[in-house]
Amino acid sequence: MKLDILIPIFQPHPNWAIELIEQYQELRSRLPESLESNLIMVNDGSLRDIEEEVKPILQSVPTAIWVSYNINKGKGYALRQAARKSTGELLMYTDYDFPYTYGSMVDMVEKLLKPEVDAVVGKRDDSYYNHISSRRRRISQFLKNVNRIIFRLPTDDTQCGLKAFKASKKEIFLSTKTERYLIDVEFLKLLSRSNAHVAIQLVKLRKGVVLSKISNLSLVKEMINYLKIMLS
């Protein structure tokens, strides 16, 4: 059985490739021995040329797949490109800096290996919210209340960027239309509508991870887009 790890990449920080190799190797050493794994990375139109930067990864992981295009399309678009390349029975996606602890990811995979489970979605623990602005925290809390009270989704944390699913649910993932960050929301909505068995995994940030900043205008736009997806 094989696990494909899907990773969208846009404007990565310096030394990202060496760090990714280290993080992937550490994760692989903790996964069940019977489980193969591979990387499928998508350069989502980074403004600088990172084709040379990725070469150490491709040398270290010869089976890794690299997809690249010149125009930024968004996280959702990039992840669908990665999923189309997947041949594994299990798929998991995360950010290129592996922001969540190895234990969180291993627990997610082990939960997905259960026959009755179709997908596993991360739920960020309370410490996550200490790393974001007060306004972003308030908006996140608002969305969590909406998820729980109105839409009755399997989890109130729809936007955690760590999710895993079986290949049997890949077509549902590929049917999403969202091109940017809210693909997490749309995918969870479609899983819920399909009556898939979705398990929840509490996840924690790794120490030292720095979260990207989001402008207030972008937050408001994302919240409006979120409501459009959920009401469609």
C-alpha positions as CSV (number, residue, x, y, z in Angstrom):
1,M,0.0,0.0,0.0
2,K,1.3,3.5,-0.9
3,L,0.7,6.9,0.6
4,D,1.1,9.9,-1.8
5,I,1.8,13.2,0.0
6,L,0.5,16.1,-2.1
7,I,2.3,19.4,-1.6
8,P,1.5,22.8,-3.2
9,I,4.4,25.2,-3.3
10,F,4.3,29.0,-3.9
11,Q,7.1,31.4,-3.1
12,P,8.9,29.0,-0.7
13,H,11.4,30.5,1.8
14,P,15.2,30.0,1.3
15,N,16.5,26.5,2.1
16,W,13.0,25.1,1.8
17,A,14.1,22.1,-0.3
18,I,16.7,20.9,2.2
19,E,14.2,21.3,5.1
20,L,11.6,19.4,3.1
21,I,13.9,16.5,2.6
22,E,14.7,16.3,6.3
23,Q,11.0,16.6,7.3
24,Y,9.9,14.0,4.8
25,Q,12.6,11.5,5.8
26,E,11.7,12.0,9.5
27,L,8.0,11.4,8.7
28,R,8.7,8.4,6.6
29,S,10.8,6.8,9.4
30,R,7.8,7.0,11.7
31,L,5.2,5.6,9.3
32,P,4.3,1.9,9.3
33,E,7.1,-0.2,7.7
34,S,4.6,-1.9,5.4
35,L,3.5,1.5,4.0
36,E,5.3,3.0,1.0
37,S,5.2,6.7,0.5
38,N,6.0,9.3,-2.1
39,L,6.0,13.0,-2.7
40,I,3.9,14.8,-5.4
41,M,4.9,18.5,-5.4
42,V,3.4,21.3,-7.5
43,N,5.1,24.6,-8.1
44,D,2.0,26.9,-8.3
45,G,3.5,29.6,-10.4
46,S,6.2,30.9,-8.0
47,L,7.5,34.3,-9.0
48,R,11.1,33.2,-8.8
49,D,12.5,30.3,-10.6
50,I,12.7,27.3,-8.2
51,E,13.5,24.6,-10.8
52,E,17.1,24.4,-9.6
53,E,16.1,24.5,-5.9
54,V,13.9,21.4,-6.2
55,K,16.7,19.2,-7.7
56,P,18.1,18.0,-4.3
57,I,14.6,16.7,-3.4
58,L,14.3,14.8,-6.7
59,Q,17.8,13.3,-6.2
60,S,17.0,12.3,-2.6
61,V,13.5,10.9,-3.5
62,P,13.9,9.5,-7.0
63,T,10.3,8.5,-7.2
64,A,9.0,12.0,-6.4
65,I,6.8,13.8,-8.9
66,W,7.3,17.5,-9.8
67,V,4.7,19.5,-11.6
68,S,5.3,23.1,-12.5
69,Y,3.6,25.9,-14.3
70,N,4.2,29.7,-14.6
71,I,1.0,31.3,-13.5
72,N,-0.2,31.1,-9.9
73,K,-3.6,29.3,-9.8
74,G,-4.1,28.8,-6.1
75,K,-3.9,26.0,-3.6
76,G,-7.0,24.2,-4.8
77,Y,-5.9,24.1,-8.4
78,A,-2.4,22.9,-7.4
79,L,-3.7,20.1,-5.2
80,R,-6.0,18.8,-7.9
81,Q,-3.0,18.7,-10.3
82,A,-1.1,16.7,-7.6
83,A,-4.1,14.3,-7.0
84,R,-4.3,13.5,-10.7
85,K,-0.8,12.2,-10.6
86,S,-1.4,10.0,-7.6
87,T,-1.4,6.3,-7.9
88,G,-1.5,5.5,-4.2
89,E,-4.2,3.9,-2.2
90,L,-3.9,6.8,0.3
91,L,-3.5,10.5,-0.2
92,M,-2.6,13.2,2.3
93,Y,-2.0,16.9,1.7
94,T,-0.1,19.4,3.7
95,D,2.0,22.6,3.2
96,Y,5.6,22.4,2.0
97,D,7.0,23.3,5.4
98,F,5.2,20.4,7.1
99,P,3.7,22.7,9.8
100,Y,2.1,20.0,11.9
101,T,3.9,17.6,14.1
102,Y,5.0,14.2,12.8
103,G,2.9,12.6,15.4
104,S,-0.2,14.4,14.1
105,M,0.5,13.1,10.6
106,V,1.3,9.6,11.6
107,D,-1.9,9.4,13.7
108,M,-3.9,10.7,10.8
109,V,-2.5,8.0,8.5
110,E,-3.0,5.2,11.0
111,K,-6.6,6.3,11.4
112,L,-7.1,6.3,7.6
113,L,-5.8,2.8,7.4
114,K,-8.9,1.6,9.3
115,P,-11.2,-0.2,6.8
116,E,-14.3,1.8,7.8
117,V,-12.7,5.3,7.4
118,D,-12.9,7.1,4.1
119,A,-11.1,10.4,5.0
120,V,-9.5,12.0,8.0
121,V,-9.4,15.8,8.6
122,G,-7.3,17.7,11.0
123,K,-8.7,19.7,13.8
124,R,-6.2,22.3,15.2
125,D,-5.7,22.3,18.9
126,D,-6.2,25.5,20.9
127,S,-2.5,26.4,20.8
128,Y,-2.8,27.1,17.1
129,Y,-4.8,30.2,17.8
130,N,-2.0,31.8,19.8
131,H,-0.1,32.1,16.5
132,I,-2.7,34.3,14.7
133,S,-4.0,37.8,15.0
134,S,-7.0,38.6,17.3
135,R,-9.1,39.5,14.3
136,R,-8.2,36.3,12.5
137,R,-9.0,34.4,15.7
138,R,-12.4,36.0,15.9
139,I,-13.3,35.2,12.3
140,S,-12.1,31.6,12.8
141,Q,-14.4,31.3,15.9
142,F,-17.3,32.7,13.9
143,L,-16.8,30.2,11.1
144,K,-16.5,27.3,13.6
145,N,-19.9,28.3,15.2
146,V,-21.5,28.5,11.7
147,N,-20.1,25.0,10.9
148,R,-21.4,23.5,14.1
149,I,-24.8,25.2,14.3
150,I,-25.9,25.7,10.7
151,F,-24.1,23.3,8.4
152,R,-23.6,20.4,10.8
153,L,-20.3,19.3,9.2
154,P,-18.2,16.4,10.7
155,T,-15.8,19.1,12.2
156,D,-16.1,22.8,13.0
157,D,-12.5,23.3,11.9
158,T,-12.9,23.2,8.1
159,Q,-9.8,25.1,7.2
160,C,-7.1,23.0,8.8
161,G,-4.6,22.4,5.9
162,L,-3.9,18.8,6.8
163,K,-6.3,16.2,5.4
164,A,-6.1,12.6,4.1
165,F,-8.4,10.4,2.1
166,K,-8.5,7.0,0.4
167,A,-8.2,6.8,-3.4
168,S,-11.8,5.7,-3.5
169,K,-12.7,9.4,-2.6
170,K,-10.2,10.9,-5.1
171,E,-13.0,11.6,-7.7
172,I,-14.8,13.6,-5.1
173,F,-11.7,15.7,-4.4
174,L,-11.2,16.2,-8.2
175,S,-14.8,17.4,-8.5
176,T,-14.1,20.4,-6.4
177,K,-14.1,23.8,-8.2
178,T,-12.4,26.1,-5.7
179,E,-9.0,27.3,-6.9
180,R,-7.7,28.8,-3.7
181,Y,-7.6,28.2,0.0
182,L,-11.2,27.3,0.5
183,I,-10.8,23.9,-1.3
184,D,-10.7,22.5,2.3
185,V,-14.2,23.7,2.9
186,E,-15.6,22.5,-0.4
187,F,-14.0,19.1,-0.1
188,L,-15.4,18.6,3.4
189,K,-18.9,19.7,2.2
190,L,-18.8,17.2,-0.6
191,L,-17.6,14.4,1.6
192,S,-20.4,15.1,4.0
193,R,-23.0,15.1,1.2
194,S,-21.7,11.7,0.0
195,N,-22.1,10.2,3.4
196,A,-18.4,9.3,3.6
197,H,-17.1,8.2,7.0
198,V,-14.9,11.1,8.0
199,A,-12.8,10.8,11.1
200,I,-11.3,13.7,13.0
201,Q,-7.7,14.0,14.1
202,L,-6.5,16.6,16.6
203,V,-3.3,18.1,15.3
204,K,-0.6,20.4,16.7
205,L,1.8,22.8,15.1
206,R,5.5,22.0,15.2
207,K,7.6,24.2,17.4
208,G,9.1,27.2,15.5
209,V,6.6,27.2,12.7
210,V,5.8,30.7,11.5
211,L,2.4,31.1,9.9
212,S,2.0,33.3,6.9
213,K,0.1,36.6,7.5
214,I,-3.2,37.3,5.8
215,S,-4.5,40.9,5.3
216,N,-7.8,41.9,6.9
217,L,-9.2,42.5,3.4
218,S,-8.3,38.9,2.3
219,L,-9.9,37.5,5.5
220,V,-13.2,39.3,4.8
221,K,-13.1,38.1,1.1
222,E,-12.4,34.5,2.2
223,M,-15.2,34.6,4.7
224,I,-17.7,35.8,2.0
225,N,-16.4,33.1,-0.4
226,Y,-16.8,30.5,2.4
227,L,-20.5,31.4,2.8
228,K,-21.0,31.2,-0.9
229,I,-19.6,27.7,-1.1
230,M,-21.6,26.5,1.9
231,L,-24.9,27.9,0.6
232,S,-24.4,26.7,-3.0
